[in-house]
Amino acid sequence: MRPPLTDSPHTIAELLEAVLEGKLGPKPETLTVTGSSYIYQTTQFPASITKYHNYYLLVRVEAAFGACSHTSEQVEMEAAAQLSGMPLHIALQDKRLPVQIAALDAYLGSVYPHEALSDRITRIPAGTPIQKAKLRDALIADMANIQPSQKVALIGVVNPLIEAIRAHGGICLPCDLQLAETQWGDIVEKDMDNVLNDADSVICTGMTLSNGTFDHILERVRARQIPLTVYAQTGSAVIAQFINQGVTALVAEPFPFTQFSAGESLLYGYTSEKEGR
């Protein structure tokens, strides 16, 4: 296992450049995308009026799946046919951001597997979608170390995670580009700066990679010196590279995701205190 860069990247663009130059492992031109999938999936929990529409692009490199959740207009289904067989360095430079992120996630997941580098592995037992979601979101809230009356910006709204934040005594500041209100009728903020400026800590999803806002979140939490916890299906191995660079905790959920399996699921936890990172 190659050690991380001494001069760690501060942005996604810097990380991508380091990978393309072979500074984090084998040069991408020596690797190939051996498989790619496009998935459209919806979720609606019992007693909830909220229906989540989820679009995923998956890229296989060696033993790793790279994943990127995106909006419907960012990538078309034909991408799955276009990417398989492509040299990895070409996929990493694709003009479509979700393709870049999925390819980058696959590369880093292959070179730096969560099994080897994470601080803890949590087993979410078999169960229904809502049972698994509640256990997962309770873990995210635990990793965020939420204190009573702490204002927590939640960028990327998932209703069970709001419940988990409130169960820890936190005050949730929800922000999402797709949802207008929470399950309980709370207004969801569209402008993330309004919650980032007011929060004591931040929780965001990996989808901030695919909409291009992750760098801005990093910049704000670094400037304000507040904790950032990331829950990542999208780009989980990408986010892991930013532990100690603004990300203080990460719950990584590589493919296959909890919503695609009724069986046991593995989640990988990282914290900024880990020795040697």
N, C-alpha and C positions, 0 to 999 in steps of 0.2 A: 504494500500500500504506500503510495507516494504521499509525503507530507503536504499540507496545505501551503499555499504561497506565503512567503514572509511578508510581502506587500499585498495583503488581501484586497480583492476588488471591492469597491464601494458602490458600484452600480451594476445593473444587469448587463449593460453594454461592455463594461470592463471585464466582467466574468466571461462573457461570450468571446471577447477578444483573446483572453488568456487561454481558453479552451482551443480556439482555432489555431493558436500559436504552439499548442502542445505543452503548455506550462503546467497543466494539471494532470497529465497522463498521456496516453498514446495520441498521436495526431489524428484528428477525426477523418482525414482522407484514407486512413488505413481500416476504417470501419464502414459497415453498410447497414442501412435500415432493412431488416429482414422481414418486417411485417408492420402493417398499419391498419387501424380500425377507426371508424367514425360511428359514434353511438349517440342516439337521441333517446332520452329517458325522462319520464316525469315522476314526481312524487307528490302525494297529497295524504297527509296523516289523518287518522280518524278525528272527527269533531273539529277539523280545521277547514277554513275556506280558502287557504292558500295552496295553490298548485305551483310547484317548482318545475320549470322547464330547463332541463340540463342537456348540454351538447358537449361531447367529449371527443377529442382527438387523441389516439394512442399510437405511440411509435415504439417498435421493438428494436433494441440494439443489444447484441449478445444476450446476457441473461436478464436484462432489465427492460421494464416497460416505462416509457416516459409518457406523461399524461398532461393534458391541458384542457380545462373547461373553458368554453368560449360562448359568445353569443352567436345566434344562427347566421347572421350576415357576415361574420368574420371568415368562416371557412365552409366550403361546400363539401358534400359527401364524396365527391370525386377525388378529394385529397387523399383518401385512403388508398385508392388505386395508383395515384401519382407517386406516392412516397416509397412504397415497398420496392426494394432493389436499388434505391438511390444511394450514392455515396453520402456518408453522414455530413461531411463538410458542406455539401450543397444544401441539404435540409436545414442546417444551422444558419444559412444565409438566405433562406427563403424570405420573400417580401412580406409574407403573412406572419404576424407576430405569434399566433398560437402554434404554428408549425415550428418556429424557432424555439419556443418554450418547451414543447413536447420533445423535440430533438435534443435540446440541452439537458432536459431532465433525464432522458434515456442515457445519454453519455455519462452524466455525473452519477446516476444510479448504478451504472455498470462499474465505474471506477471506484466510487465511494459508496458501497452498499450500506443501507441503514442498519442491517444486522450487525455490521462490524463497528459502526461509529456512534450509534445512538447511546444515550445514557440508560434508557430503560425500554423494555418491550412490554406492552400491555395487551392482554388477550381479552378481546370483547367476545363473550360467549355467544353461541347460537341463539337466535331469537327473531322476533318480528322486527320490521323496520323501525318502529317507534321505540321499542326496547333498546335496540342497538344504538339508535341516535341519541337517546337520553344518556346512556352509559358513556358514549363517545364525548358528548358535550360536557358532561360532568368532569371528565378527564381534562378537557381543554380549560375549563374554569379552574380546576385544581392547579394545572401547570401555570396559569396566569397569576396565581397567588393573590387573588382578589381580597381586598380588605373591606370591612364594613364601611358603607357610605362612600366608597371609592367610585369615582365617575369613570366608567369603562366605555370607550368608543368601540362599537362593534361595526366593522366595515365589511359588509357581506352578511346580510341578515339571515339567520336560521332560527326559527322560533324556539326549538328546544334549548339552544345555546343562550337565548335571552333568559329562559327559565333558570338555567344553571348559574348565570351571572347573578340573578336576583336571589337565588338560594344561598349564595355566598355573601349576601348583604350588599352587593354592588349596585350602582345606579347605571343602567344601560343607556347609552347614547347611540341608537341605531342609525346606520347609514347604508344605503344601497341604491344603486342606479335603476334597479328593476322593480322594486316593491314600493308601494305608496304608504302602507301601514303594516304594523305587526298584527299577529293573531288577536291581540287584545285591544287593537284600535290605536296604538301609539303611532304618531306621525313619524315616518322614516325620512331622515335628512338626505338630500341628494348631494350636497356640497360637503365633501369630506373635511375640508379645512374648518368648517364650523364645529365639527366634533373633535378634530385633532387639536384645535386651539383650547378646548375646554376640558379635555380628558386628563385624568390622572394616570391612565394606562390605556393601551390599545390592544384589541384583538382584531386581526384581519384574516381573510381567507387567501388561499393561494391564487384565487382568480384575479387578485390585484396584479398578478404577473401578466395575465392575458389581456387586461384592459389598460396596461401601461401605467398604472398608478403606484406600483410597489416602490419605485425609487423615491417618489415624493413622500410616501409614508415614512420610509427610512430617514429621509432628510429631516422631516419634522420631529420624529422621536429622538433623533440624535441631538438636534438643536435644543429640544426641551428637556432632554435627559429623562425620558419616561420609558417604562417598560413596553416592549412590543412582543406579543405572543401571536404566532401564526399557526392556523390550522390549514394544512395543505394536502389536498388530493392533487390539485394542479401543482406541478413543479416542486414536489416535496424535497427532492435531492438538490434542486436549485436553492431553495430557501435555506437548507442546511449549511450552505457555504457562507451565509451571513450571520451565523451564530458568532457572537462577540463583535459584530460589525453593525449593531443596531437591533438585531433580533435577540431577545433574551430568552425566549422559549419557543419550541416548535413541537407540534403534534403532527407527525408525518404519517399519511395514510396512502401508500402507493397502491396501484392497481393490483388485484381486484378490490374495489371499494365496498364498504359495508352495505350499501344499498343494492349491490349486485349479488350478495351472498347471504343465505339464511344461516350458514354455518359460522364457525369461529373466525374472527378477523384479528389481524395483528396491527397495532399502532405503535409507532416508534417515537419516543420522547427525547428531545434535546434541551439542555439548558446551558446558559452562558458560563456557568461555573465549572463545567467539566474540565479537568486537568488536561493540559496539552493542546487545547483548541485555541 
